[in-house]
Amino acid sequence: MIKHIVMWKLKEHAEGADRATNAARMKTMLDACAGIVPGLLKLETVVAQPGLEATYDVLLYSEFADKAALDAYQQHPQHVALKPFFGAVREARQCMDYEV
């Protein structure tokens, strides 16, 4: 199994919206990717909550049956379509994939 974790720190304002609005939009877009490819076992998206310490604004935690499933997800048109918006609103991005 491959675990795929991505975190985004967002700009204060981008694409005509504030950080909180863009974070909510990102969550909606990511949540819509659940189940888009065989082998995507789990997809969880969270937005940093007020009052709790967080250095990033949006986090994606996902699990894939194998590397082929992760590759299929990353190449899927629905996932690829997220990239322009995410690139426009992010200040920083961190990613880690690991096998268990």
C-alpha positions as CSV (number, residue, x, y, z in Angstrom):
1,M,0.0,0.0,0.0
2,I,1.1,3.5,-0.8
3,K,0.3,6.5,1.5
4,H,0.2,9.9,-0.3
5,I,0.1,13.0,1.9
6,V,0.1,16.6,0.6
7,M,-0.1,19.9,2.5
8,W,-0.7,23.3,1.0
9,K,0.0,26.7,2.6
10,L,-2.2,29.3,0.8
11,K,-1.8,32.9,-0.2
12,E,-3.8,35.4,1.8
13,H,-5.7,36.4,-1.4
14,A,-5.6,34.7,-4.8
15,E,-8.0,34.1,-7.6
16,G,-10.4,36.8,-6.3
17,A,-10.9,35.1,-2.9
18,D,-9.4,35.0,0.6
19,R,-7.5,32.1,2.1
20,A,-10.4,30.5,3.9
21,T,-12.6,30.6,0.8
22,N,-9.9,29.0,-1.4
23,A,-9.2,26.4,1.3
24,A,-12.9,25.4,1.3
25,R,-12.9,25.3,-2.5
26,M,-9.8,23.1,-2.5
27,K,-11.4,20.7,0.0
28,T,-14.5,20.4,-2.2
29,M,-12.4,19.8,-5.3
30,L,-10.3,17.1,-3.6
31,D,-13.2,15.4,-2.0
32,A,-14.8,15.0,-5.4
33,C,-11.8,12.9,-6.4
34,A,-12.7,10.1,-4.0
35,G,-13.1,6.8,-5.9
36,I,-12.0,8.2,-9.3
37,V,-9.6,5.3,-9.9
38,P,-9.5,1.6,-8.9
39,G,-7.1,1.1,-6.0
40,L,-7.8,4.5,-4.3
41,L,-8.6,3.1,-0.9
42,K,-9.0,6.2,1.2
43,L,-9.1,9.9,0.6
44,E,-9.4,12.4,3.4
45,T,-9.1,16.2,3.1
46,V,-9.0,18.6,6.0
47,V,-8.8,22.4,6.4
48,A,-6.9,23.9,9.3
49,Q,-9.3,24.7,12.1
50,P,-9.3,28.0,13.9
51,G,-7.8,27.8,17.4
52,L,-5.7,24.7,16.6
53,E,-2.0,25.1,15.7
54,A,-1.3,24.6,12.0
55,T,1.4,25.7,9.7
56,Y,-0.4,24.6,6.6
57,D,-4.0,25.3,5.5
58,V,-5.1,22.2,3.6
59,L,-4.0,18.6,4.0
60,L,-4.8,15.6,1.8
61,Y,-4.3,12.1,3.2
62,S,-4.8,9.2,0.8
63,E,-4.1,5.5,0.5
64,F,-3.6,3.5,-2.7
65,A,-3.4,-0.2,-3.2
66,D,-0.1,0.2,-5.1
67,K,2.0,2.6,-7.1
68,A,0.0,1.9,-10.3
69,A,-3.1,3.1,-8.5
70,L,-1.3,6.3,-7.4
71,D,0.0,6.9,-10.9
72,A,-3.5,6.4,-12.3
73,Y,-4.9,9.0,-9.8
74,Q,-2.2,11.5,-10.6
75,Q,-2.8,11.2,-14.4
76,H,-6.6,11.1,-14.1
77,P,-8.2,14.1,-15.9
78,Q,-10.2,15.1,-12.9
79,H,-7.0,15.3,-10.8
80,V,-5.0,17.1,-13.5
81,A,-7.8,19.7,-13.7
82,L,-7.1,20.8,-10.1
83,K,-3.5,21.8,-10.7
84,P,-4.0,25.3,-12.3
85,F,-6.2,26.5,-9.4
86,F,-4.1,24.9,-6.8
87,G,-0.9,26.4,-8.3
88,A,-2.5,29.8,-8.4
89,V,-3.6,29.9,-4.7
90,R,-0.7,28.1,-3.0
91,E,2.2,29.7,-1.4
92,A,3.9,26.4,-0.6
93,R,3.3,22.7,-1.0
94,Q,4.8,19.7,0.7
95,C,4.3,16.1,-0.4
96,M,5.4,12.7,0.8
97,D,4.6,9.2,-0.6
98,Y,5.6,6.1,1.3
99,E,5.0,2.4,1.1
100,V,3.8,0.3,4.0
